[in-house]
Structure formats: C-alpha cells, structure tokens
Amino acid sequence: MALTRDDFWTAVQAAAQDYPTAALYFQANDPRLLMQLSSIATMLAMVSSQIDVESTEAFSKTRDTTVLADAALKGILPFAVPPRAVLTGKNPDVVALNVVTGRRFLDSYGRVYVAESAAIIPAGGTAPVTVKQVTERPLTHTVSGSAPFYPVQITPNTDTEQQISGLRVSVGGVLFPYTPEFANLLAGDPGYIIETDELRQLWVKFGWANTFGVQPANGTVIDFVVEETYGKLAVDVNSVFTFESTVDSHDRQATFAMTAVVNPGMDPIDIETLREWASVPPQYDSSAVFLGNFDALIRRNLNNLDFLSVWNEQIEESVRGGSVNNINRMFVAFATSDGSDPTWMQTQIKKVIAAADDSYWVKFVDEVDTPLPMTIDAQVSVVHDTADVEAQIRSKVLALYGKGSAATKRGMLTLSSKKVNTALTNTTDGIVALQDDGSDVQILVPAQAAPKPEQYRYVTNDSLTVNVTQATYNDGLWSH
C-alpha cells in the first residue's frame, strides 16, 4: 500500500526529536526548515504512489504511458476513420451532369469530401453520389543508410487538425501492399509494416534483403501518399454541399445535400478505449490464429460499436437448444448510436471475420436492450445532504454500468456489487459521505434469468433505485 504524505511527515517529526536545535525550529514552525522537509515528504509520497501503481501494472494497465506502450506492442495504430456519406445531387440544367470518381466537394465547414464512385445526374433529375471525407498529402523520402527493417517516420500535418487515416507506399512506380508482421512475405516481395510507439509516432518499415520483403538500397526514392481526415462527421443530414471548384456553367447550377450517413467516421482511439483493449491477451491479434476472441478482433477494426456480442454454436444452443443450422456458425449482435448504416456495418464485420477465418457462416441477431435493476441503500452523517449524496451515487453507478460505459459494451454482462461498492467508497475518487466510519451502504442486485448473448444489458436512471437516509449516531446523546 502506498505511503501518504502524512505518513512521511509523522516520520519526519519523530526524527527531528533526535536533533535538539532542529526540534526547536520544528516546534516554532520555522518556514526555512518546514519548507524543505515538507517538499521532501511530498516527493516521497509521489514516488511511493508510483511504486504502488507499478506493482499492479503487470495485471492492470493503469498509467497512460503503460496503456500506450501496450497498444504499440499490439500494433494498434492511431489512425482516424474517415466518414462516408451519400449526397443527393439535383441538376436543374438541360444537360446531364457527369460526376467523376475523385471529384471534390466541400461541406459547410470547408472540409473536403471526395467522390468514391462516378455518377451521372440526368437533366432535371437527381442522383446519389457516395463521398468520403479525406485529403491526400504526398511525401517523398530518399534512402540513406540502408539497413534491415529500414524505417521512415510519417509525421502528421501540423497545419490542420486532420489525423492520418491511411497510407499508400510505392517504390519506383511499384505499389507496396501493407503486410502486417511481414506475414507470408517472401524475399524480394514488396511490402511494409507500420509501427507506433507510446508517443503515437508512426514509422513505416521495410524488409530484410534476401530474407523477406524488400530492403531499399541507398539512393532509392520512396513515394508516400498520406490520407488524412478530420475524423467524426461534423455535419448533419440535409446539410448543403458544393463542388470545391467548378468547370463550367453546368456545375454552378447543380446543388447537393447529404441524405444519408454510411459511416460517421471516428477519431483516433482514445486512451480509455485503449485501456479496455489492454486487458485482451496479446495472442488475440489481427490474424486470430487461436480463433479465441473474435470480439476483440472486430472491435479493433470497428471501434465505433457501442455494443458487440460474438458467440459460437455452443453458447447459442445453451440458451435456445440444438439445431443443425448452428454448425460452424458465428453469431453477432451489435449496436451503434452514431448513425452508421447497419447494412454497411454488417458487411464490414463479415469482412473482418472472413479475413481471419473464412470457414465461418455469420448470422446477425438483433440486439435487445435490457435495463438491469439495482437497489442501493445508504446511510450518511447528518452533515450531508441526502439528495446530493443520491445524485453522486447515481453518477458513479451510471458511469460504471450505464449505457455506453466500457463494461456494457460486451455481451452477457452481470452486475458486480463488489465493483459498485469500490467505486462508491474508495478513498481516491469515491463519495466522501460514504467514507466515514458511521456511514453504511448496501447494494442489492436482484436475481434474474440467465442472460442471453444478444442482450444489451445496462443500468438506467429508472432501473436504479437509491435510498439515502441520515444516520443518527450515538443515540442517547444530544443530537438531531
């Protein structure tokens, strides 16, 4: 257990008695002495806290630097996901308007969107155009000091708020594919990997001459195209879009509005999500060799899922009975709240699973919202306002088990009264009113039927009952 500043200060007071002159200054509260001793006690308390945290780091990733280092070792890249949307173009002209792939549009914030497919808007008619919010930035690098796993750092564009969302690499006109962990890469085959560190810096690394991949020679020019995006979609449906530039009078008459969101995009993965992923064993990587945790694999590729449950035929038959239709089938239930198109999301999930193991049949099951009841009875001192304490309890419980919390993003959730008690009473960030010796708290989680894997289980403000009363301590004494 970490020693506090008070612990060190008590030891300092005791040690000062061994030095009569210093003891006199100490008793007189001489600031020249107390300032030095106080700063030393404070620093020792901080070091003690760090040592206490480090003792549990191997089991529970606590510090941000440890979480980021763990993400780096697992190859989790700090990429953003560009939003995709459908624009409906209206052409009032008497001539059809041809929108080619790559045509650039602007939203009301001046952000660039690129047409992902060609479209022809007939004269006097309308037509949909699918766009993606990205810009591309070319970079070149000349190899110097060639070595195995030759690294090239890819720096973000500091002139805008955009984040890196993709990368294309070519050498001498030959496009190099991204080959995670150099898997199945023979000597001389083009390919590269991307690595990051605890500072979230990116490096592209190449192969090892005559061993695997291509080791670029000195003087070789490597061309990069960095794809960047602003991340999560900033405009709403029905927002107006325009061409970035017009070619002729036909362009000027056309109008565009966003009519659907395919994928709202995502900012780079935040530290709390990374902390949750740090609990996943490292062998469950993107190759899913052990076939053990497709849940982690899907989340790693689609991190905007509010709820995801993945289960196999054994779990399916434990809740709904056996069927030959369940053989070699994987079941998936999910939920999003960011406007992602469900059909598009299903397609992406299938792609992720097939890339790891294409022998599974995937069946999607509709998620079922399931509020969970919980009752908390608390007694606090008369000096505390019961309504205020109740609000604090609700805030703590909903942060732990409310909709959207880390715990509720997985299927088969069961509530833990121990975790709730710790969240309410711990001395670090718990509720002060529940920390004195006269306070008490009781947590009741009613028994329920066995959970089903498709249930999105969480606590709501309505399903949570909180009763806070003021305890009268020392009965028989003068009190209220």
N, C-alpha and C positions, 0 to 999 in steps of 0.2 A: 504494500500500500504506500502511496506517495506521502512523504512528509510535507506538512504545510509550513508556511512562514511562521506561524505561531509556535510550531514545534521547534524550529531553529532558534527563534527568539528566546524561548524558555531556556534552551541550552546556553545561549549567549549570556543571559542573566546569571545563570549558575556559574559559568566560567569566570565572569567578571569579579566574583567574590574572592577569587584567588589572587587578585591584584588590588591591594587596598587603595592606591591612588586612582586607578581606573574605576573602582567601585564607587568612589566619592563622585567622580564626574558622571557616572551612570545614574546614581541616585539623584543628582542635581539636574538630570535631563540635559546635559551639555550637548548642544546640537553638533559640535565638532566631532564628538565621539559617536553619538547616536546615528548620525547620517551615514557614517562608514559602516557601522555594524548592521544597520537596517538594510542598506543596499546589498550587503553580503548575504544576509538571511533571505532576502527576496530572490537573489540569483540562485542560491542553493535550492530554494523551493521550486523554482522553474526547472532546474536540472533534475530534481527529484521527480517532478511530474513527467518530464520527457522519458526518464528511465522507466517509470511505471508504465507509460504508454508503449514503449519499445518491448517490454516483456510480453505484451499480448499481441504485438504486430504479426507474429507468425500465424496466429489463429484468427485475428480480426483486424482487417486493414482499417486503421483509424486516421492516421495523418494523411493529408492531401498528397504529400510527396510520395508516400508509400503506395497510395492508390494509383497515382500517375505512373510510377515505376512498374507496378503490376500490369497496368494496361499496356505499357510499352513492351514488356516481355511477352504479352499475349498477342501483340500485333494489332491492337485496337487503334485505328488511325483517327486523328482529329479532323475528319472530313465532315463538311456540311452536306445536306441533301437538297438539291435544287427543287423548287416547287414546279409542278406541272399543272397546266390548266387548259381548258377548252374555250377559245374565243369564237364568238359568232360574228362573222363579217357580213355587213349589209352593203350591197353595191347598187346605188341608185342610177348608175350610168347605163347607157345603152350598149356598152361593150363589156364583155366578160372580163373579170379581173383575175389574173393569174398570180397566186402567192407561192413562190418557190421555197423549197427547203432552205433554211438558214436565214430567211428574211427576218429582220429585226423589228421588234415592237417596243414601245415604251408604256409603262403604266403611269399613274398619276404622281408617283414618287420619282419618275425619271429612271426607273430601273429597266434594264434591257432584258427582253424576252426573245427567244429565237424559235422560229417555226420548226417543228420536228418532222413535219411531212408537208408535201405540196398540197395545195387546194385551189380549186377553180370556183370563184364566186360568180354565178351567172348574172347577166344583165337584169337589173331589177329584182334580184333574188338574194338569198343568204346562203352561207355555207360555213361549216365549222373548221377551225384551224387549231391544232394542238401545239402548244408552245411550252418552252422550258425557260426558267429564269437563270441564265448563265451568261458570262462573258469569258472570252479566251485571251490569255496573255502568253505570247511566245517568249521563250528563253533559249539561249544557246550557251554551250559550255565546251571548252577545248580541253581535252585530257592532258594533264601534266602529272608526271609521277605515277604512271600506271602500276597498279598492284591488284592482286586478287580482291574481289569484293570492292572494286573501286567505287567510292561514294561521291555523290553530288548532292549538295544541300539545296532544297527547294524552299525559298523564302516567300512568305506571303506578301501581298501587295499592301504596303503601308499607307498608300494614298487613299484607299477606300476602306469601308467596313466589311468588305466581302471576305469570305472564307474559302479555302480550297475545297473543291468538291470532286475533282477528277484530274487525270493526268494522261497525256499521250507522249510517248517517247519514240524517237526514231534516230537511226544512225545511218548516214549515207543513203537516205531515202527508204530504208527498210524499217517498217514499223515493228517495234519490240512489244510483245504482249506482257501484261502483268502476270507473273508466275509466283504466287505466294510460296515462300520457303524453298524456292527453286525446285518444286516438285516435278518429277519426270522431265527435267531439263537436261538434254544430252550435251556433250561438248560441242561447241560451235552453234548451238541453237540460240536464237535471240530470245531474250527475256530479262526481266529485272524484278527486284523486290522493293518494297517501301518499308522503311523502319522509322520509328519515332522514339523519343526519349521522355524523361519525366518533365521536361520543359516544353513538350509537344512540338519540338522541331522535327522537320521531315528530311529524310535522306533517301535518295534513290541509289540502290546498289546493284552492281552488275556481277557477272560470273567470274569463273576462275579458268584461265587459259588451259586447254587440253584436259580439263576435268569436267566441268559442266558450264553451260552458258557461254557468253562472250565476254572476254576481258578486253575492253577498248585499249588500243595502243596509244602511245603518246602522240599528240597532234590530232587525234580523232575529234571531229566536231559532233557533239550530241545535241539534237534539237528536242526541245520540250515545248509542249503546249499545256499550260496550266488552266484548267477550268475552274472558275470561281463563281460564287453565288452569295446572295445576301441571306440565304437560309430561309427560315419560315416565311410563308406567304404574308405579305403586309396589306393586301387589298382584299376587298370582299366581292362576292358575286354581284354582277351587274356593273362593276367598275369599268370605266371607259379606257380603252387602249388606242394608241395611234401608231402609225408607221414611224420608225426613227427618222427616216428620210423618204422623200417622195421622188419618183422618177418622172412622172408626167401628170397631167390633169386628172386622169382616171384614178390615180392613187389618192388624190386630195378629196375626192368625193366619197370614198369608202369610209365607213365607221365600224368600229369593233367594240365589243363588250364581252366581259368574261361571263360565261353562262354556266360553267361547271368547274369544279376542282377535282383533278385526278389525284394529285398528291400535294399536300400543302407544304412539303419540304420540312427540313429540320435543321436547327443549328447544330454545331458540333456537340458531341455528347458531354453533358455536364458532369461535374465531379460526383454528385450524389448517385447518378446512374452508374458511373464507373465504380463507385464504392459497392454498389449492389452486385455488379458483374465480378468484382474481385473475389466474391465468395464461390464462384464457379471454378471447379478444379481445372488446372491448365491443360489436361489432356483433352478436354472437350473443345477442340479448336475448330477452325472452319472446315476441316476435312471430315470431321465426325467419324473418325476411324472406329471408335469404340461403340458407335451407334447408341450412345447412352443419353445424350442430352440435346435433343433437337430444339428444346425450348430455348436454351442458351444460344444455339446457332441462329435461330430465327430472330431473336432479339438483337443479336449482334449486327445483323444485316438490315433489320427493320426496327429501329429504336423508337418509333413513334407510337407503338402499341400501348394503349392504356391497360389492356388485359390480354393475356395469352395463356392458353392451356393446351398442351400437346400430350396425347396419351395413346397407348397401344391397345391391341385387342384384348389383352389380359384385363386391363382396367375397365375397358368398355363392357366386357362380359361380367365383371364383378358387380356392375350396377344395373345392367339391362339383360343379362342372360346371354347364352351362347348362340352363335349363328355362323354358318359357313361364309357369310358375306364379310365377316370381320377378319378373315385370314389375310395376313400380310397387309393390313390396312392401318394407316396412321390417321388419328382423329385430331382435328384442330378447331378450337373456338377462340375467337378474338373480338376485341372491341377497340374502337378509336373514337376520339372526341374532337379531332382536328379537321374533320371534313374530308378525309381520304375516301376515295371511291372504293367501296367494299369489293367490287369485282376486280379492280386493279390490284388491291391488296391480296386477294386470294391468288391471283396469278403470280405475284411476287413471292408469296410463301411457297407455292408449288415449285418455283424455280430454285429457291434456296434448298428445299428438301431434295429435289432431284439432283442438284449439283453434288450433294453429299452422298446420296444413295437413291438411285432411280428405280429400285426394286419395290418401293412402297406405293400403294394406292392411297391417295389422300382424300379424306372425307371431311368436309366442313360442317360443323354443328353450330347452330345459333346459340350465342351466349345468353345466359339467363341471369338478369340482375336479381341478387338475393341479399337484401338487407339482413344483418345479423343483430339479434337483440343482446343487450348488455346492460346490467344494472350496477351502479356504483353508489354505495352508502358511505358517507364521510362525516366525521365529527371534527370540528376545529375549535380553537380557542375563541372566547367571546370578543377578542380584539379584532377578529377577522370578519369581513362582510361575507355572508353566505352566498349571495348572488355573484359576487366577484370570484369566489372560490369555485363555484359551479361552472362559471364561464371558463376558468382556467382548466378545469378538469376536462370539459368538453373539447377545448382546443387541443389538449395533449392527446386525448384518445383519438380524435379525428385525424390528427397528424400521423398517428401510428397506424390506425386501421380504417381511416376514412377513404372514400372513393378517390382514386388517383395516387394513393400512398404506395410506397415501394412494396409493402407486404401484400397488398391486394392485387398486384399485377399478375400473380401466379394463381393457377387453379388449385382446388382442394384446400383452401385456406381454413385453418382452425384458429380461433382466438386463444391467446395465451394470457391468462390473468397475471402470471408472473411478470411478463413484459410490461403490461399495463401498470402494475404496481411499481416497477422500477422507474418507468417514465414519470409517474406521479410523485414519487418520494425521493428520488436520487438527489444528492446534495449539489450536483453540478448545475443542472438546469431544471430541477423539479419544482414543485409548488411549495413555496416557503411555509404556507399554512399547514401542510401535512408533514412537516419535518420535526416539529417539537414533540416531546415525549407524551404530551397529553392528547395529541391528535390520533385519529384512527381512520382506517379506510378498509372497506370490504368490497370485493369485486365478485360479482355473480355472472357467470356465463351459462345460461340455461342450456340443458341438453337438447340437441337437435338430431334430426335424421342424418344419416351418413351423407357427406357432401357428394355431389356429382361433379365430374370434371369440367362440365361446361358452365357451371355456376360462377358468376362474377360476384364474389362474396365480399361484403364490406359493411362497416358500421355507418349509419347515418345519424343525423341530429335527432330524427324522430325515433329511431330504434334504440337510441342510448337514453337510459333513464338515470338521472343523477339526483341524489338526495343529500343535501348538506345541512347539518344541524350544528348548533353551537353547544359545545360540551360545557357543563358546569363542573369545574374542578374543585376538589377539596370541600365536599358537601359538609355543611355544618358551620362553615366559616362565612363571614360577611361577604356576599357576592351577589351578582345578578345573573 
